[in-house]
Amino acid sequence: MAVRPVLRMGDPVLLQVAKPVEQFDTPELHALLQDMKDTMAALNGAGIAAPQIGVSLQVVIFGVDKNPRYPQAEAVPYTELINPILEPQTDAMEDGWEGCLSVPGMRGLVPRYTKLRYRGFDPQGRPIDRTVDGFHARVAQHEVDHLLGILYPMRIRDLRNFGFNEALFPGQQLVDE
């Protein structure tokens, strides 16, 4: 389909709470998902949310196999998740460095739950229900935050742990999430 422009932090669409998808298995939904997949692949992303390409619907995709941007990350199965609900399965949180296609060139240390359950639907409207941990849990939380109008810098506890990639990680080649 198409690689779409990614909205950047400051765009009002990124601050909105996205609307639930009401109809599944439609040509419009499949076209949106294909555009999201093409955009994520073109930018070597770990995930992307519909609001990032200007569509305020509760749709996220994520997945990581071998990704040059996340060489130490464990694999995350490719997932198309619609109308998601997250439920932390522990109070334990872990700080981890995150980037975002909507906040290009920057990284921040973000606390996330270490284990969570996510539920929602696939594009055909079939239920998805998974309990995950580690990087998989982090990616799911990051993407679902976009549906709530939250960008990762809003979750950073100490802004000394937020900055440009080249200042925080001199000599490392990092790309945005």
C-alpha positions as CSV (number, residue, x, y, z in Angstrom):
1,M,0.0,0.0,0.0
2,A,1.9,3.1,1.2
3,V,4.5,4.4,3.6
4,R,2.7,7.2,5.4
5,P,4.2,10.3,7.1
6,V,4.6,10.0,10.8
7,L,3.2,12.8,13.0
8,R,5.6,14.3,15.4
9,M,5.2,15.3,19.1
10,G,3.3,18.5,19.2
11,D,0.7,17.4,16.7
12,P,-2.7,17.5,18.4
13,V,-3.8,14.2,17.0
14,L,-1.1,12.5,19.1
15,L,-2.7,13.9,22.3
16,Q,-6.2,12.6,21.6
17,V,-7.8,9.5,23.0
18,A,-8.4,7.3,19.9
19,K,-11.8,6.0,19.1
20,P,-12.6,2.2,19.2
21,V,-12.9,0.3,16.0
22,E,-16.5,-0.6,15.5
23,Q,-16.4,-2.7,12.3
24,F,-13.8,-5.5,11.7
25,D,-12.7,-7.2,8.5
26,T,-13.4,-4.2,6.3
27,P,-11.3,-3.0,3.3
28,E,-10.6,0.3,5.2
29,L,-9.2,-1.5,8.2
30,H,-7.1,-3.8,6.1
31,A,-5.7,-0.8,4.1
32,L,-4.9,1.0,7.4
33,L,-3.1,-2.0,8.8
34,Q,-1.1,-2.5,5.5
35,D,-0.1,1.2,5.6
36,M,1.0,0.9,9.2
37,K,3.0,-2.3,8.4
38,D,4.7,-0.6,5.4
39,T,5.5,2.5,7.4
40,M,6.9,0.5,10.4
41,A,9.0,-1.7,8.1
42,A,10.4,1.3,6.1
43,L,11.5,2.9,9.4
44,N,12.7,-0.3,11.1
45,G,10.2,0.3,13.9
46,A,9.3,-2.1,16.7
47,G,5.7,-0.9,16.5
48,I,3.4,1.8,15.4
49,A,0.0,3.1,16.4
50,A,-2.7,4.4,14.0
51,P,-2.7,7.9,15.6
52,Q,1.0,8.2,14.5
53,I,-0.1,8.2,10.9
54,G,-3.0,10.6,11.6
55,V,-5.8,8.0,12.1
56,S,-7.4,8.3,15.6
57,L,-8.5,4.7,15.9
58,Q,-7.5,2.1,18.5
59,V,-5.2,0.1,16.3
60,V,-1.6,-0.8,17.0
61,I,0.9,-3.2,15.4
62,F,4.2,-4.4,16.8
63,G,6.7,-7.1,16.3
64,V,10.5,-7.6,16.3
65,D,12.5,-10.4,14.8
66,K,16.0,-9.3,14.0
67,N,16.0,-5.6,14.2
68,P,19.2,-3.5,13.8
69,R,17.8,-0.9,16.1
70,Y,17.2,-3.5,18.9
71,P,20.1,-6.0,18.6
72,Q,19.8,-7.3,22.2
73,A,16.0,-7.4,22.2
74,E,14.2,-10.8,22.4
75,A,11.8,-11.5,19.5
76,V,8.3,-10.2,19.7
77,P,5.7,-11.9,17.5
78,Y,4.1,-9.7,14.9
79,T,0.7,-8.6,16.3
80,E,-2.1,-6.5,14.9
81,L,-4.1,-5.5,18.0
82,I,-7.4,-3.6,17.9
83,N,-9.2,-2.0,20.8
84,P,-6.6,-3.2,23.3
85,I,-6.9,-3.4,27.1
86,L,-3.8,-3.7,29.3
87,E,-3.8,-5.3,32.7
88,P,-0.5,-5.2,34.7
89,Q,0.2,-8.6,36.2
90,T,2.7,-7.3,38.8
91,D,3.5,-4.1,40.6
92,A,7.1,-4.5,39.5
93,M,8.3,-1.9,37.0
94,E,11.6,-1.6,35.1
95,D,13.3,1.4,33.5
96,G,14.3,1.0,29.9
97,W,15.5,3.3,27.1
98,E,12.8,4.1,24.5
99,G,12.6,6.0,21.3
100,C,9.7,6.8,19.1
101,L,9.0,7.6,15.5
102,S,7.0,10.6,16.7
103,V,9.9,11.9,18.8
104,P,12.8,11.4,16.3
105,G,16.4,11.5,17.3
106,M,15.7,11.2,21.0
107,R,15.7,8.6,23.8
108,G,14.4,8.5,27.3
109,L,14.5,6.2,30.3
110,V,10.9,5.1,30.8
111,P,9.4,2.9,33.6
112,R,7.1,0.1,32.4
113,Y,5.4,-2.9,34.0
114,T,7.5,-6.0,33.7
115,K,4.6,-8.3,33.1
116,L,1.1,-7.6,31.7
117,R,-1.9,-9.2,30.1
118,Y,-3.3,-7.6,26.9
119,R,-6.6,-8.3,25.4
120,G,-8.2,-7.0,22.2
121,F,-9.1,-8.3,18.7
122,D,-7.4,-9.2,15.5
123,P,-8.5,-7.6,12.2
124,Q,-11.3,-10.2,11.7
125,G,-12.7,-9.5,15.2
126,R,-11.3,-12.7,16.8
127,P,-10.2,-12.2,20.5
128,I,-6.5,-11.9,21.4
129,D,-5.5,-12.6,25.0
130,R,-1.8,-12.8,25.9
131,T,0.2,-12.5,29.1
132,V,3.7,-11.2,28.3
133,D,6.9,-9.9,29.9
134,G,10.2,-8.2,29.1
135,F,10.6,-6.3,25.8
136,H,7.2,-7.6,24.5
137,A,5.5,-6.0,27.5
138,R,7.4,-2.8,27.0
139,V,6.5,-2.5,23.3
140,A,2.8,-3.2,23.9
141,Q,2.7,-0.5,26.7
142,H,4.5,2.0,24.5
143,E,2.1,1.5,21.5
144,V,-1.1,1.4,23.5
145,D,0.0,4.6,25.2
146,H,-0.4,6.3,21.8
147,L,-4.1,5.3,21.8
148,L,-4.5,7.2,25.1
149,G,-2.8,10.4,23.9
150,I,0.4,9.6,25.8
151,L,3.9,9.9,24.4
152,Y,6.8,8.3,26.2
153,P,8.4,11.6,27.4
154,M,5.3,12.1,29.5
155,R,6.3,8.9,31.5
156,I,9.9,9.9,32.1
157,R,10.5,10.4,35.9
158,D,13.8,12.3,35.6
159,L,14.3,14.5,32.6
160,R,18.1,14.1,33.0
161,N,17.4,10.7,31.4
162,F,16.0,12.3,28.2
163,G,17.9,13.7,25.3
164,F,19.2,13.4,21.9
165,N,20.7,10.0,20.8
166,E,24.1,11.4,19.9
167,A,24.4,13.1,23.3
168,L,23.2,10.2,25.4
169,F,25.0,7.5,23.4
170,P,28.0,9.0,21.7
171,G,29.3,6.9,18.8
172,Q,26.3,4.6,18.7
173,Q,24.1,4.4,15.6
174,L,20.5,4.6,16.9
175,V,17.3,5.1,14.9
176,D,13.9,6.1,16.2
177,E,11.3,3.6,17.3
